[in-house]
Amino acid sequence: MAGAQLFEGYGAVIEVTDDGIIIRRRGLVAFSLHGLKGEKRIPFSSISAVQFKPASMLTSGYIQFSIIGGNESRGGLVAATKDENSVIFKGKHQTAQFAKLREIVEEAARKARTPSVTQSNSSIADQLSKLADLLDRGLLTQEEFAKQKSALIG
């Protein structure tokens, strides 16, 4: 991700980094609801779900990040105001911005939880190369090499 992206909500800012998000609380409202907790860093690999409620003319909206093994609040907007993994926002502009944030986080969390096939393929290639080297140096017999090769390839 080229540079951090910032999403400003009501009493908090969410920064999107290469490997996760950082929630920073700001102002008197944040202090009254969350105290002096400081910033919260959440790696993408730990995010299991993103709950999003758009703001309307009558109510604020919120975005909530569910953490693997965590116990997020389930009480809607009122509970979200006190939840450390939630950020409140207002109006159409912020709703659009936080909808974009939801898409970014869901995609990054999906990628973080998906094993990389490329790494395992290069790992097998590296292991085969090492086995061939051992065979060339006479440290493995042809039979041992073939057995190890078939075990690696499957």
OpenMM code with the backbone's topology and positions (N, CA, C; nanometers):
from openmm import Vec3, app, unit

residues = "MET ALA GLY ALA GLN LEU PHE GLU GLY TYR GLY ALA VAL ILE GLU VAL THR ASP ASP GLY ILE ILE ILE ARG ARG ARG GLY LEU VAL ALA PHE SER LEU HIS GLY LEU LYS GLY GLU LYS ARG ILE PRO PHE SER SER ILE SER ALA VAL GLN PHE LYS PRO ALA SER MET LEU THR SER GLY TYR ILE GLN PHE SER ILE ILE GLY GLY ASN GLU SER ARG GLY GLY LEU VAL ALA ALA THR LYS ASP GLU ASN SER VAL ILE PHE LYS GLY LYS HIS GLN THR ALA GLN PHE ALA LYS LEU ARG GLU ILE VAL GLU GLU ALA ALA ARG LYS ALA ARG THR PRO SER VAL THR GLN SER ASN SER SER ILE ALA ASP GLN LEU SER LYS LEU ALA ASP LEU LEU ASP ARG GLY LEU LEU THR GLN GLU GLU PHE ALA LYS GLN LYS SER ALA LEU ILE GLY".split()
positions = [
    Vec3(0.0855, -0.1169, 0.0000),
    Vec3(0.0000, 0.0000, 0.0000),
    Vec3(0.0901, 0.1233, 0.0000),
    Vec3(0.0692, 0.2109, -0.0928),
    Vec3(0.1543, 0.3287, -0.1048),
    Vec3(0.1081, 0.4351, -0.0054),
    Vec3(0.1794, 0.4507, 0.1047),
    Vec3(0.1441, 0.5508, 0.2045),
    Vec3(0.0203, 0.5128, 0.2826),
    Vec3(0.0117, 0.5650, 0.4014),
    Vec3(-0.1024, 0.5355, 0.4874),
    Vec3(-0.2241, 0.6164, 0.4434),
    Vec3(-0.3416, 0.5573, 0.4616),
    Vec3(-0.4668, 0.6258, 0.4332),
    Vec3(-0.5340, 0.6556, 0.5663),
    Vec3(-0.5911, 0.7758, 0.5791),
    Vec3(-0.6582, 0.8168, 0.7018),
    Vec3(-0.8075, 0.8333, 0.6774),
    Vec3(-0.8876, 0.7862, 0.7739),
    Vec3(-1.0328, 0.7989, 0.7696),
    Vec3(-1.0755, 0.8601, 0.9017),
    Vec3(-1.1282, 0.9820, 0.8942),
    Vec3(-1.1617, 1.0562, 1.0155),
    Vec3(-1.3088, 1.0397, 1.0497),
    Vec3(-1.3335, 0.9872, 1.1687),
    Vec3(-1.4694, 0.9706, 1.2194),
    Vec3(-1.4941, 1.0678, 1.3332),
    Vec3(-1.5973, 1.0403, 1.4098),
    Vec3(-1.6344, 1.1248, 1.5224),
    Vec3(-1.5555, 1.0810, 1.6454),
    Vec3(-1.4554, 1.1613, 1.6823),
    Vec3(-1.3736, 1.1308, 1.7989),
    Vec3(-1.2640, 1.0285, 1.7747),
    Vec3(-1.2412, 0.9914, 1.6492),
    Vec3(-1.1374, 0.8919, 1.6200),
    Vec3(-1.0930, 0.9019, 1.4739),
    Vec3(-0.9707, 0.8569, 1.4513),
    Vec3(-0.9156, 0.8467, 1.3166),
    Vec3(-0.8674, 0.7038, 1.2986),
    Vec3(-0.8965, 0.6462, 1.1818),
    Vec3(-0.8455, 0.5129, 1.1490),
    Vec3(-0.7401, 0.5303, 1.0405),
    Vec3(-0.6234, 0.4777, 1.0690),
    Vec3(-0.5142, 0.4786, 0.9713),
    Vec3(-0.4980, 0.3372, 0.9162),
    Vec3(-0.4945, 0.3255, 0.7841),
    Vec3(-0.4720, 0.1974, 0.7183),
    Vec3(-0.3243, 0.1900, 0.6827),
    Vec3(-0.2564, 0.0880, 0.7336),
    Vec3(-0.1146, 0.0675, 0.7054),
    Vec3(-0.0991, -0.0541, 0.6139),
    Vec3(0.0235, -0.0920, 0.5845),
    Vec3(0.0480, -0.2074, 0.4982),
    Vec3(-0.0021, -0.3381, 0.5583),
    Vec3(0.0010, -0.3489, 0.6922),
    Vec3(-0.0333, -0.4768, 0.7548),
    Vec3(-0.1536, -0.4732, 0.8486),
    Vec3(-0.2218, -0.3589, 0.8586),
    Vec3(-0.3381, -0.3525, 0.9463),
    Vec3(-0.3936, -0.2122, 0.9580),
    Vec3(-0.4693, -0.1908, 1.0658),
    Vec3(-0.5267, -0.0596, 1.0920),
    Vec3(-0.4843, -0.0116, 1.2305),
    Vec3(-0.4861, 0.1195, 1.2481),
    Vec3(-0.4596, 0.1805, 1.3778),
    Vec3(-0.5768, 0.2732, 1.4069),
    Vec3(-0.6404, 0.2528, 1.5223),
    Vec3(-0.7496, 0.3400, 1.5654),
    Vec3(-0.6926, 0.4350, 1.6702),
    Vec3(-0.7003, 0.5648, 1.6426),
    Vec3(-0.6517, 0.6671, 1.7354),
    Vec3(-0.7709, 0.7507, 1.7817),
    Vec3(-0.7896, 0.7589, 1.9107),
    Vec3(-0.8992, 0.8380, 1.9682),
    Vec3(-0.8540, 0.9822, 1.9836),
    Vec3(-0.9493, 1.0762, 1.9624),
    Vec3(-0.9188, 1.2190, 1.9718),
    Vec3(-1.0320, 1.2924, 2.0420),
    Vec3(-0.9952, 1.3922, 2.1180),
    Vec3(-1.0927, 1.4854, 2.1723),
    Vec3(-1.1586, 1.4421, 2.3016),
    Vec3(-1.2407, 1.5321, 2.3521),
    Vec3(-1.3082, 1.5142, 2.4799),
    Vec3(-1.4110, 1.4019, 2.4750),
    Vec3(-1.4839, 1.3889, 2.3647),
    Vec3(-1.5830, 1.2823, 2.3514),
    Vec3(-1.5149, 1.1460, 2.3604),
    Vec3(-1.4050, 1.1298, 2.2883),
    Vec3(-1.3315, 1.0030, 2.2919),
    Vec3(-1.2791, 0.9753, 2.4317),
    Vec3(-1.2310, 1.0787, 2.4992),
    Vec3(-1.1806, 1.0619, 2.6348),
    Vec3(-1.2922, 1.0170, 2.7290),
    Vec3(-1.4098, 1.0776, 2.7154),
    Vec3(-1.5205, 1.0433, 2.8052),
    Vec3(-1.5712, 0.9010, 2.7811),
    Vec3(-1.5625, 0.8513, 2.6579),
    Vec3(-1.6111, 0.7173, 2.6264),
    Vec3(-1.5044, 0.6085, 2.6406),
    Vec3(-1.3789, 0.6426, 2.6103),
    Vec3(-1.2737, 0.5412, 2.6042),
    Vec3(-1.1590, 0.5648, 2.7018),
    Vec3(-1.1577, 0.6787, 2.7690),
    Vec3(-1.0503, 0.7066, 2.8636),
    Vec3(-0.9167, 0.7256, 2.7940),
    Vec3(-0.8105, 0.6898, 2.8621),
    Vec3(-0.6741, 0.7076, 2.8094),
    Vec3(-0.6177, 0.5772, 2.7547),
    Vec3(-0.6914, 0.5105, 2.6688),
    Vec3(-0.6487, 0.3804, 2.6182),
    Vec3(-0.5380, 0.3896, 2.5131),
    Vec3(-0.5186, 0.5040, 2.4532),
    Vec3(-0.4162, 0.5164, 2.3495),
    Vec3(-0.4645, 0.4581, 2.2179),
    Vec3(-0.3698, 0.4309, 2.1285),
    Vec3(-0.4073, 0.3793, 1.9978),
    Vec3(-0.4229, 0.2278, 2.0020),
    Vec3(-0.5021, 0.1769, 1.9102),
    Vec3(-0.5231, 0.0327, 1.9002),
    Vec3(-0.4807, -0.0117, 1.7618),
    Vec3(-0.3857, -0.1047, 1.7575),
    Vec3(-0.3377, -0.1608, 1.6313),
    Vec3(-0.4017, -0.2971, 1.6109),
    Vec3(-0.4580, -0.3171, 1.4926),
    Vec3(-0.5217, -0.4444, 1.4605),
    Vec3(-0.4643, -0.4952, 1.3281),
    Vec3(-0.3907, -0.6060, 1.3301),
    Vec3(-0.3393, -0.6627, 1.2042),
    Vec3(-0.4543, -0.7151, 1.1176),
    Vec3(-0.4408, -0.7048, 0.9872),
    Vec3(-0.5435, -0.7562, 0.8969),
    Vec3(-0.5703, -0.9043, 0.9221),
    Vec3(-0.4657, -0.9795, 0.9544),
    Vec3(-0.4820, -1.1232, 0.9762),
    Vec3(-0.5689, -1.1544, 1.0971),
    Vec3(-0.5899, -1.0580, 1.1866),
    Vec3(-0.6736, -1.0790, 1.3051),
    Vec3(-0.8186, -1.0368, 1.2855),
    Vec3(-0.8482, -0.9706, 1.1756),
    Vec3(-0.9842, -0.9202, 1.1526),
    Vec3(-1.0687, -1.0303, 1.0880),
    Vec3(-1.1754, -1.0706, 1.1581),
    Vec3(-1.2615, -1.1775, 1.1068),
    Vec3(-1.3851, -1.1235, 1.0346),
    Vec3(-1.4268, -1.0010, 1.0671),
    Vec3(-1.5447, -0.9425, 1.0020),
    Vec3(-1.5435, -0.7917, 1.0207),
    Vec3(-1.6163, -0.7240, 0.9326),
    Vec3(-1.6342, -0.5792, 0.9425),
    Vec3(-1.7843, -0.5521, 0.9393),
    Vec3(-1.8352, -0.4912, 1.0448),
    Vec3(-1.9769, -0.4527, 1.0478),
    Vec3(-1.9850, -0.3043, 1.0145),
    Vec3(-2.0791, -0.2707, 0.9273),
    Vec3(-2.0905, -0.1336, 0.8789),
    Vec3(-2.2367, -0.0918, 0.8822),
    Vec3(-2.2655, 0.0206, 0.9447),
    Vec3(-2.3997, 0.0777, 0.9444),
    Vec3(-2.3877, 0.2187, 0.8903),
    Vec3(-2.4481, 0.2474, 0.7757),
    Vec3(-2.4382, 0.3827, 0.7190),
    Vec3(-2.5084, 0.4855, 0.8065),
    Vec3(-2.4582, 0.6070, 0.8036),
    Vec3(-2.5243, 0.7175, 0.8740),
    Vec3(-2.6503, 0.7554, 0.7969),
    Vec3(-2.7499, 0.8032, 0.8703),
    Vec3(-2.8723, 0.8537, 0.8069),
    Vec3(-2.8943, 0.9975, 0.8528),
    Vec3(-3.0044, 1.0560, 0.8129),
    Vec3(-3.0337, 1.1927, 0.8555),
    Vec3(-3.0587, 1.1989, 1.0062),
    Vec3(-3.1037, 1.0881, 1.0643),
    Vec3(-3.1398, 1.0865, 1.2056),
    Vec3(-3.0338, 1.0261, 1.2972),
    Vec3(-2.9520, 0.9369, 1.2443),
    Vec3(-2.8546, 0.8681, 1.3300),
    Vec3(-2.7150, 0.8697, 1.2679),
    Vec3(-2.6174, 0.8532, 1.3538),
    Vec3(-2.4791, 0.8364, 1.3083),
    Vec3(-2.4635, 0.6957, 1.2539),
    Vec3(-2.3560, 0.6748, 1.1816),
    Vec3(-2.3207, 0.5412, 1.1354),
    Vec3(-2.2006, 0.4921, 1.2137),
    Vec3(-2.1632, 0.3674, 1.1917),
    Vec3(-2.0426, 0.3160, 1.2570),
    Vec3(-1.9819, 0.2030, 1.1762),
    Vec3(-1.8534, 0.1821, 1.2003),
    Vec3(-1.7824, 0.0677, 1.1470),
    Vec3(-1.7216, -0.0043, 1.2658),
    Vec3(-1.7366, -0.1374, 1.2659),
    Vec3(-1.6869, -0.2177, 1.3780),
    Vec3(-1.6045, -0.3327, 1.3225),
    Vec3(-1.4883, -0.3543, 1.3835),
    Vec3(-1.3984, -0.4612, 1.3408),
    Vec3(-1.4069, -0.5758, 1.4404),
    Vec3(-1.4475, -0.6934, 1.3920),
    Vec3(-1.4499, -0.8128, 1.4768),
    Vec3(-1.3131, -0.8784, 1.4701),
    Vec3(-1.2636, -0.9152, 1.5864),
    Vec3(-1.1295, -0.9720, 1.5985),
    Vec3(-1.1414, -1.1213, 1.6266),
    Vec3(-1.0567, -1.2009, 1.5641),
    Vec3(-1.0559, -1.3447, 1.5881),
    Vec3(-1.0342, -1.3683, 1.7376),
    Vec3(-1.1269, -1.4403, 1.7991),
    Vec3(-1.1184, -1.4681, 1.9423),
    Vec3(-1.1655, -1.3536, 2.0293),
    Vec3(-1.2095, -1.2434, 1.9679),
    Vec3(-1.2544, -1.1270, 2.0438),
    Vec3(-1.4018, -1.1365, 2.0791),
    Vec3(-1.4471, -1.0434, 2.1591),
    Vec3(-1.5860, -1.0399, 2.2024),
    Vec3(-1.6404, -0.8997, 2.1763),
    Vec3(-1.6771, -0.8734, 2.0504),
    Vec3(-1.7244, -0.7402, 2.0144),
    Vec3(-1.8645, -0.7165, 2.0685),
    Vec3(-1.8987, -0.5901, 2.0837),
    Vec3(-2.0331, -0.5561, 2.1308),
    Vec3(-2.1331, -0.5826, 2.0198),
    Vec3(-2.2553, -0.6160, 2.0588),
    Vec3(-2.3590, -0.6491, 1.9615),
    Vec3(-2.4821, -0.5616, 1.9794),
    Vec3(-2.4647, -0.4471, 2.0421),
    Vec3(-2.5788, -0.3640, 2.0756),
    Vec3(-2.6059, -0.2500, 1.9803),
    Vec3(-2.5578, -0.2565, 1.8578),
    Vec3(-2.5846, -0.1516, 1.7602),
    Vec3(-2.5075, -0.0241, 1.7888),
    Vec3(-2.5647, 0.0886, 1.7481),
    Vec3(-2.4973, 0.2179, 1.7551),
    Vec3(-2.4619, 0.2580, 1.8979),
    Vec3(-2.5531, 0.2390, 1.9921),
    Vec3(-2.5267, 0.2795, 2.1302),
    Vec3(-2.4068, 0.2039, 2.1871),
    Vec3(-2.4021, 0.0735, 2.1659),
    Vec3(-2.2888, -0.0057, 2.2144),
    Vec3(-2.1611, 0.0280, 2.1383),
    Vec3(-2.1740, 0.0612, 2.0092),
    Vec3(-2.0559, 0.0928, 1.9275),
    Vec3(-1.9843, 0.2173, 1.9779),
    Vec3(-2.0575, 0.3089, 2.0418),
    Vec3(-1.9931, 0.4312, 2.0922),
    Vec3(-1.8897, 0.3992, 2.1997),
    Vec3(-1.9059, 0.2870, 2.2689),
    Vec3(-1.8147, 0.2496, 2.3770),
    Vec3(-1.7190, 0.1371, 2.3387),
    Vec3(-1.7401, 0.0770, 2.2229),
    Vec3(-1.6579, -0.0366, 2.1800),
    Vec3(-1.5242, 0.0124, 2.1248),
    Vec3(-1.4148, -0.0435, 2.1745),
    Vec3(-1.2816, 0.0022, 2.1316),
    Vec3(-1.2492, -0.0349, 1.9878),
    Vec3(-1.3242, -0.1275, 1.9280),
    Vec3(-1.3002, -0.1682, 1.7896),
    Vec3(-1.3985, -0.1030, 1.6924),
    Vec3(-1.4701, -0.0007, 1.7388),
    Vec3(-1.5692, 0.0680, 1.6555),
    Vec3(-1.5371, 0.2167, 1.6459),
    Vec3(-1.5758, 0.2753, 1.5335),
    Vec3(-1.5630, 0.4199, 1.5139),
    Vec3(-1.6946, 0.4711, 1.4572),
    Vec3(-1.7426, 0.5803, 1.5151),
    Vec3(-1.8675, 0.6441, 1.4750),
    Vec3(-1.8373, 0.7482, 1.3668),
    Vec3(-1.9310, 0.7666, 1.2737),
    Vec3(-1.9165, 0.8717, 1.1727),
    Vec3(-2.0540, 0.9299, 1.1422),
    Vec3(-2.0542, 1.0476, 1.0757),
    Vec3(-2.1791, 1.1197, 1.0465),
    Vec3(-2.1812, 1.1658, 0.9017),
    Vec3(-2.2987, 1.1768, 0.8470),
    Vec3(-2.3179, 1.2396, 0.7171),
    Vec3(-2.2846, 1.1520, 0.5973),
    Vec3(-2.3277, 1.2008, 0.4792),
    Vec3(-2.3085, 1.1273, 0.3535),
    Vec3(-2.1612, 1.1130, 0.3163),
    Vec3(-2.0848, 1.2215, 0.3329),
    Vec3(-1.9439, 1.2173, 0.2940),
    Vec3(-1.8676, 1.1131, 0.3755),
    Vec3(-1.8841, 1.1166, 0.5074),
    Vec3(-1.8146, 1.0193, 0.5911),
    Vec3(-1.8666, 0.8779, 0.5656),
    Vec3(-1.9960, 0.8632, 0.5381),
    Vec3(-2.0497, 0.7306, 0.5063),
    Vec3(-1.9798, 0.6742, 0.3829),
    Vec3(-1.9613, 0.7560, 0.2813),
    Vec3(-1.8923, 0.7111, 0.1596),
    Vec3(-1.7470, 0.6749, 0.1891),
    Vec3(-1.6814, 0.7567, 0.2699),
    Vec3(-1.5417, 0.7297, 0.3050),
    Vec3(-1.5287, 0.5986, 0.3838),
    Vec3(-1.6171, 0.5775, 0.4795),
    Vec3(-1.6093, 0.4567, 0.5620),
    Vec3(-1.6549, 0.3322, 0.4863),
    Vec3(-1.7409, 0.3479, 0.3852),
    Vec3(-1.7756, 0.2355, 0.2976),
    Vec3(-1.6507, 0.1923, 0.2194),
    Vec3(-1.5723, 0.2903, 0.1756),
    Vec3(-1.4461, 0.2610, 0.1067),
    Vec3(-1.3499, 0.1905, 0.2028),
    Vec3(-1.3441, 0.2386, 0.3273),
    Vec3(-1.2588, 0.1744, 0.4279),
    Vec3(-1.2992, 0.0286, 0.4471),
    Vec3(-1.4285, 0.0034, 0.4558),
    Vec3(-1.4757, -0.1346, 0.4730),
    Vec3(-1.4252, -0.2234, 0.3604),
    Vec3(-1.4358, -0.1769, 0.2348),
    Vec3(-1.3879, -0.2552, 0.1205),
    Vec3(-1.2382, -0.2822, 0.1294),
    Vec3(-1.1611, -0.1806, 0.1657),
    Vec3(-1.0151, -0.1944, 0.1771),
    Vec3(-0.9799, -0.2981, 0.2832),
    Vec3(-1.0435, -0.2865, 0.4000),
    Vec3(-1.0111, -0.3762, 0.5120),
    Vec3(-1.0561, -0.5190, 0.4825),
    Vec3(-1.1754, -0.5358, 0.4267),
    Vec3(-1.2223, -0.6723, 0.3964),
    Vec3(-1.1311, -0.7412, 0.2952),
    Vec3(-1.0887, -0.6682, 0.1938),
    Vec3(-0.9987, -0.7274, 0.0932),
    Vec3(-0.8620, -0.7609, 0.1540),
    Vec3(-0.8076, -0.6694, 0.2325),
    Vec3(-0.6768, -0.6934, 0.2952),
    Vec3(-0.6839, -0.8078, 0.3953),
    Vec3(-0.7933, -0.8180, 0.4714),
    Vec3(-0.8093, -0.9276, 0.5680),
    Vec3(-0.8212, -1.0613, 0.4950),
    Vec3(-0.8934, -1.0620, 0.3834),
    Vec3(-0.9074, -1.1842, 0.3027),
    Vec3(-0.7712, -1.2290, 0.2511),
    Vec3(-0.6928, -1.1341, 0.1999),
    Vec3(-0.5587, -1.1673, 0.1488),
    Vec3(-0.4671, -1.2154, 0.2601),
    Vec3(-0.4780, -1.1544, 0.3780),
    Vec3(-0.3910, -1.1914, 0.4904),
    Vec3(-0.4210, -1.3328, 0.5400),
    Vec3(-0.5437, -1.3789, 0.5210),
    Vec3(-0.5808, -1.5126, 0.5673),
    Vec3(-0.5641, -1.6192, 0.4603),
    Vec3(-0.5339, -1.5797, 0.3363),
    Vec3(-0.5176, -1.6745, 0.2260),
    Vec3(-0.3714, -1.7146, 0.2144),
    Vec3(-0.3424, -1.8455, 0.2254),
    Vec3(-0.2031, -1.8886, 0.2138),
    Vec3(-0.1483, -1.8616, 0.0742),
    Vec3(-0.0236, -1.8277, 0.0686),
    Vec3(0.0409, -1.7950, -0.0579),
    Vec3(0.0915, -1.9219, -0.1252),
    Vec3(0.0363, -1.9502, -0.2442),
    Vec3(0.0767, -2.0686, -0.3194),
    Vec3(0.2170, -2.0504, -0.3760),
    Vec3(0.2521, -1.9298, -0.4138),
    Vec3(0.3826, -1.9023, -0.4731),
    Vec3(0.4957, -1.9395, -0.3778),
    Vec3(0.4792, -1.9069, -0.2507),
    Vec3(0.5831, -1.9384, -0.1540),
    Vec3(0.6048, -2.0886, -0.1433),
    Vec3(0.4970, -2.1672, -0.1413),
    Vec3(0.5140, -2.3114, -0.1267),
    Vec3(0.5768, -2.3707, -0.2522),
    Vec3(0.5426, -2.3171, -0.3713),
    Vec3(0.6039, -2.3673, -0.4937),
    Vec3(0.7534, -2.3395, -0.4959),
    Vec3(0.7948, -2.2189, -0.4582),
    Vec3(0.9377, -2.1890, -0.4582),
    Vec3(1.0081, -2.2693, -0.3503),
    Vec3(0.9385, -2.2974, -0.2420),
    Vec3(0.9956, -2.3773, -0.1357),
    Vec3(1.0239, -2.5191, -0.1862),
    Vec3(0.9308, -2.5765, -0.2611),
    Vec3(0.9505, -2.7104, -0.3181),
    Vec3(1.0653, -2.7085, -0.4178),
    Vec3(1.0696, -2.6032, -0.4999),
    Vec3(1.1784, -2.5917, -0.5976),
    Vec3(1.3140, -2.5814, -0.5276),
    Vec3(1.3186, -2.5039, -0.4193),
    Vec3(1.4428, -2.4921, -0.3428),
    Vec3(1.4844, -2.6262, -0.2838),
    Vec3(1.3862, -2.6987, -0.2306),
    Vec3(1.4174, -2.8293, -0.1709),
    Vec3(1.4654, -2.9291, -0.2760),
    Vec3(1.4024, -2.9263, -0.3941),
    Vec3(1.4469, -3.0149, -0.5028),
    Vec3(1.5889, -2.9812, -0.5466),
    Vec3(1.6185, -2.8521, -0.5522),
    Vec3(1.7531, -2.8096, -0.5891),
    Vec3(1.8562, -2.8588, -0.4882),
    Vec3(1.8216, -2.8509, -0.3614),
    Vec3(1.9122, -2.8988, -0.2561),
    Vec3(1.9314, -3.0499, -0.2639),
    Vec3(1.8219, -3.1216, -0.2937),
    Vec3(1.8332, -3.2669, -0.3088),
    Vec3(1.9227, -3.3026, -0.4275),
    Vec3(1.9064, -3.2289, -0.5385),
    Vec3(1.9895, -3.2538, -0.6570),
    Vec3(2.1361, -3.2280, -0.6258),
    Vec3(2.1606, -3.1239, -0.5473),
    Vec3(2.2980, -3.0936, -0.5065),
    Vec3(2.3560, -3.2075, -0.4232),
    Vec3(2.2760, -3.2601, -0.3305),
    Vec3(2.3219, -3.3725, -0.2478),
    Vec3(2.3484, -3.4955, -0.3344),
    Vec3(2.2648, -3.5180, -0.4353),
    Vec3(2.2844, -3.6301, -0.5276),
    Vec3(2.4144, -3.6113, -0.6060),
    Vec3(2.4380, -3.4902, -0.6584),
    Vec3(2.5579, -3.4599, -0.7352),
    Vec3(2.6850, -3.4777, -0.6520),
    Vec3(2.6761, -3.4458, -0.5252),
    Vec3(2.7929, -3.4574, -0.4367),
    Vec3(2.8108, -3.5990, -0.3838),
    Vec3(2.7212, -3.6899, -0.4209),
    Vec3(2.7335, -3.8290, -0.3799),
    Vec3(2.6840, -3.8556, -0.2384),
    Vec3(2.6114, -3.7621, -0.1805),
    Vec3(2.5626, -3.7797, -0.0442),
    Vec3(2.4270, -3.8508, -0.0413),
    Vec3(2.3612, -3.8597, -0.1580),
    Vec3(2.2371, -3.9348, -0.1716),
    Vec3(2.2526, -4.0331, -0.2867),
    Vec3(2.1897, -4.1494, -0.2736),
    Vec3(2.1857, -4.2423, -0.3865),
    Vec3(2.0717, -4.1987, -0.4781),
    Vec3(2.0722, -4.2550, -0.5997),
    Vec3(1.9648, -4.2232, -0.6945),
    Vec3(1.8298, -4.2660, -0.6373),
    Vec3(1.8288, -4.3795, -0.5691),
    Vec3(1.7046, -4.4302, -0.5083),
    Vec3(1.6547, -4.3358, -0.3975),
    Vec3(1.7453, -4.2881, -0.3119),
    Vec3(1.7073, -4.1942, -0.2046),
    Vec3(1.6565, -4.0622, -0.2634),
    Vec3(1.7246, -4.0175, -0.3692),
    Vec3(1.6842, -3.8934, -0.4349),
    Vec3(1.5420, -3.9069, -0.4906),
    Vec3(1.5163, -4.0178, -0.5618),
    Vec3(1.3845, -4.0390, -0.6224),
    Vec3(1.2756, -4.0466, -0.5147),
    Vec3(1.3065, -4.1121, -0.4056),
    Vec3(1.2094, -4.1250, -0.2958),
    Vec3(1.1772, -3.9876, -0.2359),
    Vec3(1.2802, -3.9060, -0.2079),
    Vec3(1.2600, -3.7722, -0.1518),
    Vec3(1.1879, -3.6795, -0.2499),
    Vec3(1.2237, -3.6944, -0.3775),
    Vec3(1.1616, -3.6111, -0.4816),
    Vec3(1.0120, -3.6407, -0.4900),
    Vec3(0.9752, -3.7711, -0.4915),
    Vec3(0.8330, -3.8052, -0.5008),
    Vec3(0.7570, -3.7640, -0.3758),
    Vec3(0.8226, -3.7631, -0.2589),
    Vec3(0.7579, -3.7180, -0.1357),
    Vec3(0.7313, -3.5677, -0.1409),
    Vec3(0.8229, -3.4918, -0.1993),
    Vec3(0.8052, -3.3464, -0.2104),
    Vec3(0.6962, -3.3088, -0.3103),
    Vec3(0.6986, -3.3757, -0.4241),
    Vec3(0.6043, -3.3426, -0.5309),
    Vec3(0.4649, -3.3951, -0.4997),
    Vec3(0.4600, -3.5056, -0.4297),
    Vec3(0.3295, -3.5604, -0.3866),
    Vec3(0.2767, -3.6532, -0.4844),
] * unit.nanometer
topology = app.Topology()
chain = topology.addChain("A")
for resn in residues:
    res = topology.addResidue(resn, chain)
    for name in ("N", "CA", "C"):
        topology.addAtom(name, app.Element.getBySymbol(name[0]), res)
